[in-house]
C-alpha cells in the first residue's frame, strides 16, 4: 500500500481533524479512479521522512527544502490556495511578530534583539525571515542571539513569554492559530510582513507514473470543489490548487542567494 502523509499543518486540533477527514474523502476519490490509496494518513514517521519515500503517493513539503534538495527527487502535484491573510493565490508570506507590549515600530528597532526560528530548513520561519533581515544586517549580524525552537507554535510562545523578541511565523499557521487557538496569540502582534513566495506544495514520489499524477491532481481538485466537503475545506481555509512548476519555486532559492550576496548567509 502506498504512503500518504499530511503533517505540515497538523494543528490546532480542528485543523488536524479536518485534515484527517479531507484525506478520507480524497483517498476515496483516488480509489474510485482506480489507484491504490491508504485509508488513513501515516502518523508514524516524521513529516520530512515521508518526502523521499519511494512509495509516497501523496505528501506535502515546504518550498525551501524542495529547492534545496528535493528537486528531481519528487514530483510537484499542486500548490494549495489558502484563504487567509497573507496569502495571495498560491503565494504566501510570513508575519514578523513581536511581543504585544513591545514598543518597537520598525525592524531597525530590533537590532541587537533576540530572535526565535523554528528551524533552519524552513522557508517561512527562516528563509523569508533571513531575506527580510538581510538588508539591515551589518557584517553578517543583526541579532544578539538566535534560538531554534523546533516549531512555529513554540516560536510564538517564546515571543509571547519574553524569551525571544521576534520571530517569523508562516501566515497559514498564524491564521489557523488565530481562528482556533486565539489565546496563544494574545501576547504577540504583527510588526511586518515578509516578501511572498509559493507555499507548501503537495508532492508525490518521483516514481509515480505520469498518468497517476494526472489522476491525483484531478482527485485533489474535485475533492476541494465537492460541496459535501465545504465545511472541512473551510476549516482548512483551503480554496483550491494551482499547478506550479520547478521554475515557480526558484524564487525561494533566489531569496537565499540574495541574502548571501548581501553578506547575510545565516540568521545571526
N, C-alpha and C positions, 0 to 999 in steps of 0.2 A: 504494500500500500504506500503511495507517495506521501510526502510530508507537507503539512500546511502549518504556518506559524505567523501570527499577527500579534507581536509583542511590543511594538513601538509605542502605541498609545493604549496602555493597559490600565489606566487609572484616570479619574476616580472610579469607584465601584460601578456606577451606572454605565460608564464607558466600557468597562470590562465586560459587563453583561451584554450590552448591545453588540459588542464585537463578537461574542460567542454566538448570539442569535443571527447576526449578519452572516457568519461563516456557515451556520447550519443551512440557511437559505441559499447561499452561493454554492455550497457543495452539492446541494440537491439539484441545482440547475446545471452544474457541471456534469453531474452523473447523468442527467436527462439528455445531455448532448453526447453521451457515450464514453466519457472519460472516467477513469477511477479517481475518486476523491475521498479523503478520510472524513468521517462523520464529525470528528471533533478536532480542534486545533491542538497541536503539540505544545504542552506546557512543561515538558521535562528537560528541554535543552535551552541554553541561553539564546537570546534573540539573535546574537551575531554568529552563533554556531550553526544556525539554520541556513545562513546565506549561501554557503559553499557546499551544502549537501547535494550530492548528485541526484537525490530523489526528491528535491524540493519542487513541489508543484506550485505553491503559492506562498509568497512571503512579502515582507516589507523591510526595506533598508533605509538608512539615512543617506542623503545625497553625497555627503562628504566622503564616507568610506567607499561609496560607489566610485567616485572619481579617483580615489586614492589607490584602491586595489581590487575592486570588483569588476571593472570594465573588462569585457572579453571573457569573464568567468561566469557571468549570469546574464539573463536577458531581461530587458525592461518590458514590463507588461503595460503599465499605465501609471500616471501620476494622479493622485486624488485631488479633487477640488473641495476645499472646506469652506463653509460659510461662516467664518469667524473674523473678527477684527484682526488686521494684519495680513490677511490672505487676499490675493488677487488672482483669481483663476487657480492655476497650479502653483503659483508663486506664493512664498510666504516670507515673513521677516521674523526677527527675534525682538523682544522687548527688553530694553536695558532697564533693569529695576534697581531701585534704592529703597532704603528704609522709609516708611511712610512719614516719619518725623524728621528725616534728614533735610537740612535747609538747601542742599545743592540744587542749582537750576541748570547747570551745564556740565558737560563731560569734563571740561577743563578743571572744574572744581573738585574732581575726583582724583586728580594727580596725587600719587602717594597713598591712595586708598587701598583697601584690602578687597581683592576680587575673589569670587567663587566661580568655578567652572564645573560642569557636570563630568566631562571627560574630554581629553584632547582629540578624540576621534569624532566628536560631534560637530555637525555643521552649525546648528542653531546655538549651541552653548559655547562653541569655541571658534569655528571658522568665521562666522559672521561677526562675532564679538571681536576677534582679532582685526578683521577688516575695518571695523568701526573705530578701534583704538589706534590703529597704525599711524594715521596722520598726526596724532597728538604725541606719539612716543618720542623720547629723546635718548639717543644712543641705545636703542633697543629696550628701553624701560619706560613704564608708566606707573605701575602699581608698586606698593611696598611689599605685598605678598600675594600669592595666588594659591588657593586651596581647592583641591579636587574633591568634590562632594559625592560623586557617583550617580547623580540623578538630578533632574530639574526640580523635583519636589524638595530635595534636600538643599538645593541652592536657594530656593525660595525661603526655606526655613532658616538658612544661615543668614540671609539678609534681614529677615523679619526679626530674628533674635538678637541681631547686632554682632554676630560672629564674623560677618563679612559686610562690606559696604555696597557692593554692586555685583550684579550677575546678568547674564543674557539668557532669557527664557524663550523657548520656542512659542510662537504666538498661538499655536493649536493647543499646546499643553496649558498655556496661560488661560485661554478661552474655556477649555474643559474644566479647569480648576475653578474659574470664576463662576461657571454655571452650576457645578455640582459639589464644590468644596470651598465656598467663598470665604469662610473663616480663615483658611490658610493664607489668603492674600490680604487679610486685614492689616498686616503690618508692613506692607510694601506698596510702592507706587511706581508707575511707569515714568521714567525720565526721558526716554528717547526710543526711536525705532532704528534698527539696522537696515541696510540695503536688503532687497528681496532677492530670492533665488528659488529655483524649483524645489518643491517639497519632497517628502519621503516617498520614493516610487515603490509600487508593487512590482515584484520580480518573480522570475521562475528560473529553474536550472538551465544552464547552457545546453543541456541535453534534451530539453523539451522540444519536440518537433514543431515545425512552423505551423502546421495545421492545428495542433493542440494550442499553440499560442493564440491563434485567432479565436478559438473556441473560448479560451479563458477570458479574453477581452470582451467577447460578446456576452458571456455569462455575467461578468462583472458589471457591465453597463446595464444589462437588463435587470439585474438584482437591485441596483441603486434606483432604477426607474420604476420598480414594482410598487404600486400603491399600497400593497399589503405590508411592505417594509418601510413605509414612510416614517413611522414613529421611531423605528430602530435607526434609520438613517438620520433622522432629526437629532436623536441623542448623540450620534457620532458627528453631527454637523457636516455630514457627507453629502455633497450636492451633485457630484458627477466625477468624471475622469477626463483626462487629456492624455493622448498618446504622445509622449515626448521621446526624443532620441538622445543618443550619446552627446551630440553636439549641444543640445539644450542644457545639459548638466555641466558643460565645460566652464560655464561662468563661475561655478563653485571652486574649480581649480584655479581660475584666474584671480579670485579673491585671495587665495593663498599666495600666488606668485606676486601679486601686487604688494601684499604685506611684506614679503621678503625683499622686494625692490626698495621698500621704504625703511628697511633695516629693522623690521619687527617680525622675525620668523616665528616667534613663540610669544604667548601672552606672558608678560613679565612686568 
